[in-house]
Structures are given as structure tokens and as C-alpha cells.
Amino acid sequence: MTWRGRGLILLALLVLSYNLRPTATQIGPVLPNLQRDLTMGPVTSGILTSLPTLCFAVFGIVTPWLAARWGVHRTLLIGVSTLCAGAIGRTLAQDAGTFLALSTLALAGLAMGNILAPSIVRHHFPDKVGLVTALYSLMLSIGVTAASALTVPMATKLGGWRAAYLGSTSVAVLAMVPWIWIVLSSPDFRPHTTGGSRIALSAVVRTPLGLAMMVFFGLQSAQAYSVFGWLPTIYMAAGLSQGEAGWMLGVATGAGIPLAFLFPAWVGRHPRPIGLQVVVCLCGAAGYLGLIFAPSVMPWLWAVLIAIGTASFPIVLALFGLKARSSAGTTALSALGQSGGYVIALLGPLLMGILHDQTGSWSASLAFMTTVNLVMGAVAIVAMTRPFIEDELGLA
């Protein structure tokens, strides 16, 4: 492929990456408004807040099959189109059931993009996996932060959550343009091995690398979603105001933006980044312990340390491409890691809430997160020291 063709692929990937989280993360900031306008009860609200991880798990399983049948470029275009259709449609919803169904449609598109982005990197940029992963991880983090920070101000300025969602979706519509061009003008590829067969998830899940990557991704996601869901409440319980607690969440997400670029670039040059992972885990543990023993003393410091501790996400994204020899291996690792990992991730926020209800404080919940963080570090090191997935499957 010419440098112009690779440039178009990179542009399409970066615009896609920016849109891989806002539809999921813009629920929380305006949830009370959704409950009021859509007559949404507590059960439906609970389903809605859990919907992203459920959709990422379920649709992540079928995405490799779709890519093998239709090609990765076409499948990504279908994913972006599905995302836009669901996101636009739900701004018109008049009841909770319709909103839930259309959100599921939008999140299905997100899941397809999540799974196939590493395969795009591995196929089109095999010599720049670390750098390109760093760029798309950076854009993904910017999208998360923008959705968290701007949804409420946009809703206030534009007249409600519907207008705010529609404004955000306009950026997703832009992501369709380069993918349409790519599908029409570029040869597609399917995530096959050189032997011509797709790597089945049922085979990958039986390998030490596949299991380690799934647990690694699941435990880092469990921490991230626990932080997104509970960190402001923990700070408010420690005496901070609602505004101050929200600002701490902004610090915990915003501080991770530069790391989203730096860490994958580092992993690209150091394929076994054990030292980096140890530092990440120690920082996360220090942040959790700070919240246990002195939450209102330098609260910004604990937020920054937790931001570093949750920066395993860009590391595992880079490993999806670096622990495989082919786009088929990358797609299989990504699909297993993310679909199975998001099932594990569901337990994080749930168990934190249960522990808090049972004990009446956040200390047990934060001690649990500290343990999860350390176990994740051990599993990550196992994944980093395993051979390529094709070697473990006997396909090399």
C-alpha cells in the first residue's frame, strides 16, 4: 500500500478511535435527566449503566466471524454505521425501552470497532504497531475525557441531553466518511492465518497466553469502571463537595491522556515491558491506599496515582498486536481479551458496591481494588513472557 493509502487508513483509525467511548460514557453525567424524561426506573437504570460492558462482551464474540466473512474494512464500516444509527435514533426515544434498544444498537457498533482496531494496526502498520497503537489509544482517551467533561455543559447550553447527544454523534458521522472511501477504493482483508483458516476463540481460550490476556484485560477494566462509577462518591464520603469530587474524577481520567500515548510507544520498543507494568501497579496500589488512610489529604495526588494505575489499558491494547504474528492472531486475541474481559469487568463495580453496603465504609472496597490491581500485575507479567499466540497454537 502507498504512503497515501496508509495515511488514509491512519486518519480513519484515529477518527474511529475518538468515537469508541463517548456513546458509552455519556450516560452517567445525565442519568438523572434520562430517568426523568424517559420514566426510567431503578432496574432499567441499572441495566443501562451495565449495558456497555455487556454489549462489548456479547458483540465482541461475533465480530471475528463477521470480519472473516465480510472483511475487516467492510465490517468496521458496518460498525460505524450501526453506531451512528443507534446513537442518532436514541435521541428521538420517548420511552426507556426504546432508548435501551437503540443504545444496544449503538454499543454493538462500538464493540466491533473495539475488536477490529488492533487488527487494522497489525495488518497495515506491522512495523509501527507501538506508535500507531499509541496514537489511537491517545485519541480514545481524548474521546473519553471529552464525553465525561462536555456532556453536561453541552446539555445545559443546547437545551437538554438530546441535543448534547446529537452534537456528539455528529463527530461519529464524520468517522463514516474515510471508511466509505477505504471500502470503495482499497482492497479489504480478512483475519486469516497464512494457511487460510480463521483462528477460533475456542482454541485461543485454551492457551496460557489467551487466558492471561483475557484476565489482564478484565482486571484492568474492572478497575477502570469501578473508578468511573465510584470515585466521586468515595471523595464525597471523605468530605469533598460534589464539585470537588467531580473534579477529582476529571483528574483521574485526564491525567491518563499523555500516558495513553507514551505507554504503547514504550511497549512498541520494549515488547516485554515488565518494569513499566510493575511501576503502574505500584502507583495504583498507592492511590487506593491513599484513599483508605488519608482521602482528603492531597486528594489530587491519589487521583493522579490511580490514573497511572489504570493506564494498563493502553499497554494491553499494544500487546494485542505485539503478541501475534498475523492479523488473525491479533483479532482472535483482541476478541477473546475484550469479550471475556468485559464479563470479568462487570464484577468490579458490583463487588465494590456490595462491600460498601456490607461494611458501611469504602475501606474494604478499596482494599479489594488494591488486591485486584496486584493480581492484574502478576497476570500481566505472565502474558508478557508468553510466546506469540500462533506459536502456542502450533501455527508458526
C-alpha positions in Angstrom: 0.0 0.0 0.0 1.3 3.5 -0.8 2.1 6.1 1.9 -1.1 7.9 0.9 -3.2 4.8 1.4 -1.6 4.2 4.8 -2.2 7.8 5.7 -5.9 7.4 4.9 -6.1 4.3 7.0 -4.4 6.1 9.9 -6.8 9.0 9.6 -9.8 6.7 9.5 -8.4 4.8 12.5 -7.9 7.9 14.6 -11.3 9.4 13.9 -12.8 6.0 14.7 -10.9 5.8 18.0 -12.1 9.1 19.2 -15.7 7.7 18.9 -15.1 4.4 20.6 -16.2 5.5 24.1 -18.5 8.6 24.1 -21.7 6.8 23.4 -21.0 4.6 26.5 -19.5 7.2 28.9 -22.0 10.0 28.3 -24.8 8.1 30.1 -23.6 8.7 33.7 -23.4 12.5 33.6 -27.0 13.0 32.6 -28.6 9.8 34.1 -31.0 11.8 36.4 -32.3 13.6 33.3 -32.8 10.3 31.4 -34.6 8.8 34.4 -37.0 11.9 34.5 -37.6 12.3 30.8 -37.9 8.6 29.9 -39.7 7.5 33.1 -36.8 5.1 33.8 -37.0 3.1 37.0 -34.0 1.9 39.1 -33.9 -1.6 37.4 -33.8 -0.1 33.9 -31.2 2.4 35.1 -29.0 -0.4 36.4 -29.3 -2.3 33.1 -28.4 0.9 31.2 -25.3 1.6 33.2 -24.2 -2.1 32.8 -25.1 -2.2 29.1 -21.7 -1.1 27.7 -19.7 -3.9 29.3 -22.5 -6.4 28.4 -22.5 -5.3 24.7 -18.7 -5.3 24.5 -18.7 -8.8 25.7 -21.5 -10.2 23.6 -20.8 -8.5 20.3 -17.1 -8.9 20.7 -17.6 -12.7 20.3 -19.3 -12.4 16.9 -17.1 -9.7 15.4 -14.2 -12.0 14.3 -16.8 -14.2 12.4 -18.2 -11.1 10.7 -14.7 -9.9 9.7 -13.8 -13.3 8.3 -17.0 -13.3 6.3 -17.1 -9.7 5.0 -13.6 -8.3 5.5 -12.3 -6.1 8.2 -12.8 -2.8 6.3 -16.4 -3.6 5.5 -17.1 -4.8 9.0 -15.7 -1.6 10.5 -17.9 0.5 8.2 -20.9 -1.6 9.3 -19.9 -1.0 12.9 -19.6 2.8 12.5 -22.9 2.9 10.6 -24.6 0.9 13.3 -23.1 3.2 16.0 -24.4 6.3 14.2 -27.9 4.8 13.6 -28.3 3.8 17.2 -26.8 7.0 18.7 -29.0 9.2 16.5 -32.1 7.1 17.0 -31.9 7.2 20.8 -32.0 11.0 20.8 -35.6 10.6 19.5 -36.6 7.9 22.0 -39.7 8.7 24.1 -39.6 5.8 26.5 -37.0 3.8 28.4 -37.4 0.6 26.4 -36.7 2.3 23.0 -33.8 4.2 24.4 -32.3 0.9 25.8 -32.8 -0.9 22.5 -31.2 1.9 20.4 -28.3 2.2 22.9 -27.7 -1.5 22.4 -27.5 -1.0 18.7 -25.0 1.9 19.1 -22.9 -0.1 21.5 -22.8 -3.1 19.1 -21.1 -0.8 16.6 -18.6 0.3 19.3 -17.8 -3.3 20.2 -17.0 -4.1 16.5 -14.6 -1.1 16.4 -13.0 -2.1 19.7 -12.2 -5.6 18.5 -11.0 -4.8 15.0 -8.9 -1.7 15.6 -5.9 -3.7 16.8 -6.2 -5.9 13.7 -6.1 -2.8 11.5 -2.9 -1.7 13.2 -1.3 -5.1 12.9 -2.2 -5.5 9.2 -1.5 -2.0 7.9 1.3 -1.0 10.2 3.2 -4.1 11.2 6.5 -2.1 11.5 4.8 0.6 13.7 2.5 -1.3 16.0 3.6 0.6 19.1 3.5 4.0 17.6 0.1 3.6 15.9 -1.4 2.0 18.9 -0.1 5.0 20.9 -1.9 7.4 18.6 -5.2 5.6 18.5 -5.1 5.0 22.3 -4.5 8.7 22.7 -7.5 9.6 20.6 -9.6 7.1 22.5 -8.6 8.7 25.8 -9.4 12.2 24.5 -12.8 10.9 23.4 -13.5 9.5 26.9 -12.4 12.7 28.7 -14.4 14.9 26.3 -17.6 12.9 26.8 -17.2 13.0 30.6 -16.4 16.7 30.7 -18.6 18.2 28.0 -21.9 16.2 28.1 -23.4 18.3 31.0 -22.2 21.7 29.7 -23.5 20.8 26.2 -26.8 19.7 27.6 -27.1 23.0 29.6 -26.2 25.2 26.6 -28.1 23.3 23.9 -31.3 22.7 25.8 -31.0 19.1 27.1 -29.4 15.7 26.8 -30.9 15.0 23.4 -29.2 18.0 21.7 -26.0 17.1 23.6 -26.1 13.5 22.3 -26.8 14.6 18.8 -23.9 17.1 18.8 -21.6 14.3 20.0 -22.9 11.9 17.4 -22.1 14.3 14.6 -18.4 13.5 15.2 -19.2 9.8 14.8 -20.9 10.5 11.5 -17.7 12.1 10.3 -15.9 8.8 11.1 -18.0 7.1 8.3 -16.5 9.2 5.6 -13.0 7.8 5.4 -14.2 4.3 5.9 -16.6 4.6 3.0 -13.7 5.8 0.9 -11.5 2.9 2.1 -14.1 0.3 1.3 -14.7 1.7 -2.2 -11.0 2.3 -3.1 -8.8 -0.2 -1.1 -8.5 -4.0 -1.1 -10.0 -5.5 2.0 -8.5 -8.2 4.1 -9.8 -11.0 6.3 -8.2 -12.1 9.6 -7.0 -15.4 8.3 -3.8 -17.2 9.0 -1.3 -17.8 6.2 -2.9 -21.3 6.0 -6.2 -19.7 5.1 -8.2 -20.6 8.2 -9.6 -18.3 10.9 -8.2 -18.7 14.4 -11.1 -19.9 16.6 -11.7 -18.3 20.0 -12.3 -21.8 21.4 -8.7 -22.6 20.6 -7.2 -19.4 21.9 -9.0 -19.6 25.2 -7.2 -22.9 25.9 -3.8 -21.3 25.6 -1.9 -19.7 28.5 -1.4 -16.5 26.6 -5.1 -16.3 25.6 -6.3 -16.8 29.2 -3.7 -14.4 30.6 -4.6 -11.7 28.1 -8.3 -12.1 28.9 -7.8 -11.9 32.7 -5.3 -9.0 32.2 -7.8 -7.0 30.2 -10.7 -8.0 32.5 -9.0 -6.9 35.7 -7.8 -3.6 34.3 -11.3 -2.9 33.0 -12.8 -3.8 36.4 -10.6 -1.2 38.0 -11.4 1.5 35.3 -15.2 1.1 35.5 -15.0 1.0 39.3 -13.1 4.3 39.3 -15.6 5.8 36.8 -18.6 4.7 38.8 -17.5 5.2 42.4 -14.6 7.6 42.7 -16.7 10.8 43.1 -18.8 9.1 45.8 -15.7 8.0 47.7 -14.4 11.5 47.7 -17.7 13.0 48.8 -17.8 10.4 51.6 -14.4 11.8 52.7 -15.8 15.3 52.9 -15.2 16.8 49.5 -18.1 18.7 47.8 -19.8 17.3 44.8 -18.0 19.8 42.5 -14.6 18.9 44.1 -15.3 15.2 43.8 -16.3 15.6 40.1 -13.0 17.5 39.5 -11.1 14.6 41.1 -12.7 12.2 38.6 -11.6 14.6 35.8 -8.1 14.5 37.2 -8.2 10.6 37.3 -9.3 10.5 33.6 -7.5 13.5 32.2 -4.1 12.6 33.7 -4.2 9.4 31.7 -4.3 11.1 28.3 -0.5 11.5 27.9 0.0 8.0 29.3 -2.3 6.7 26.6 0.3 7.8 24.0 3.5 7.2 25.9 2.9 3.7 27.2 2.1 2.0 23.9 5.1 3.7 22.2 7.3 2.4 25.0 5.8 -1.1 24.6 6.5 -1.0 20.9 10.2 -0.6 21.7 10.2 -2.9 24.7 7.9 -5.9 23.9 8.2 -7.2 27.4 7.5 -4.1 29.5 7.6 -5.8 32.9 9.3 -2.9 34.6 6.7 -0.5 33.3 3.8 -2.7 34.5 5.3 -3.0 37.9 5.5 0.8 38.2 1.9 1.1 37.0 0.7 -1.4 39.6 2.6 0.1 42.5 1.2 3.6 41.6 -2.4 2.2 41.5 -1.9 0.4 44.9 -0.5 3.7 46.4 -3.5 5.6 45.1 -6.0 3.1 46.6 -4.2 3.0 49.9 -4.1 6.9 50.0 -7.9 6.9 49.6 -8.2 4.4 52.5 -5.9 6.2 55.0 -6.0 9.9 54.0 -8.6 10.6 51.3 -8.9 14.3 52.0 -5.2 14.9 52.3 -3.8 15.8 48.8 -6.8 14.2 47.1 -5.4 15.2 43.7 -2.3 13.0 44.4 -4.4 9.9 44.9 -6.4 10.7 41.7 -3.1 11.0 39.7 -1.7 7.8 41.1 -5.0 6.0 40.2 -4.8 7.5 36.7 -1.3 5.9 36.4 -2.7 2.6 37.9 -5.5 2.4 35.3 -3.1 3.1 32.5 -2.7 -0.7 31.9 -5.4 -0.2 29.2 -3.0 1.2 26.5 -0.4 -1.4 27.5 -2.8 -4.3 26.9 -4.0 -2.7 23.6 -0.4 -2.7 22.3 0.1 -6.3 23.4 -2.9 -7.5 21.3 -0.8 -6.6 18.3 2.6 -7.5 19.6 1.8 -10.9 20.9 0.6 -12.1 17.5 2.3 -12.7 14.1 -0.7 -12.1 12.0 -3.9 -10.1 11.8 -5.8 -13.3 12.5 -3.9 -13.8 15.8 -4.4 -10.1 16.7 -8.2 -10.3 16.0 -8.5 -13.5 18.0 -6.6 -12.2 21.0 -8.5 -8.9 20.9 -11.8 -10.7 20.6 -11.2 -13.1 23.5 -9.5 -10.5 25.7 -12.2 -7.9 25.3 -15.3 -10.1 25.2 -14.2 -12.4 28.1 -12.5 -9.5 29.8 -15.6 -7.3 29.9 -17.5 -10.2 31.6 -14.9 -10.1 34.3 -15.0 -6.3 34.4 -18.7 -6.4 35.3 -17.8 -7.7 38.8 -15.6 -4.8 39.7 -18.2 -2.0 40.3 -20.7 -4.6 41.6 -18.4 -6.0 44.2 -17.3 -2.6 45.3 -20.9 -1.5 45.9 -21.7 -4.8 47.8 -18.6 -4.4 50.0 -19.5 -0.8 50.8 -23.1 -1.8 51.7 -22.0 -4.7 53.9 -19.3 -2.7 55.8 -20.6 0.8 55.8 -17.3 2.3 54.6 -15.2 2.3 51.5 -12.1 0.8 53.1 -13.0 -2.8 52.3 -13.9 -1.9 48.7 -10.6 0.0 48.2 -8.6 -2.9 49.8 -10.4 -5.2 47.3 -9.3 -2.9 44.4 -5.7 -3.0 45.7 -5.8 -6.8 45.6 -7.3 -6.8 42.1 -4.5 -4.3 41.0 -1.7 -6.6 42.3 -3.2 -9.8 40.8 -3.6 -7.9 37.5 0.1 -7.1 37.6 1.1 -10.7 38.1 -1.2 -11.9 35.3 0.2 -9.1 33.0 3.7 -10.3 33.5 2.7 -13.9 32.6 1.1 -12.5 29.4 4.2 -10.5 28.6 6.5 -13.5 28.9 4.5 -15.9 26.8 5.4 -16.6 23.1 3.2 -15.5 20.2 -0.3 -16.9 20.1 0.4 -18.6 16.8 3.3 -20.4 18.5 1.1 -21.6 21.3 -1.4 -22.9 18.8 1.3 -24.7 16.8 0.6 -22.5 13.7 4.1 -20.9 13.4 
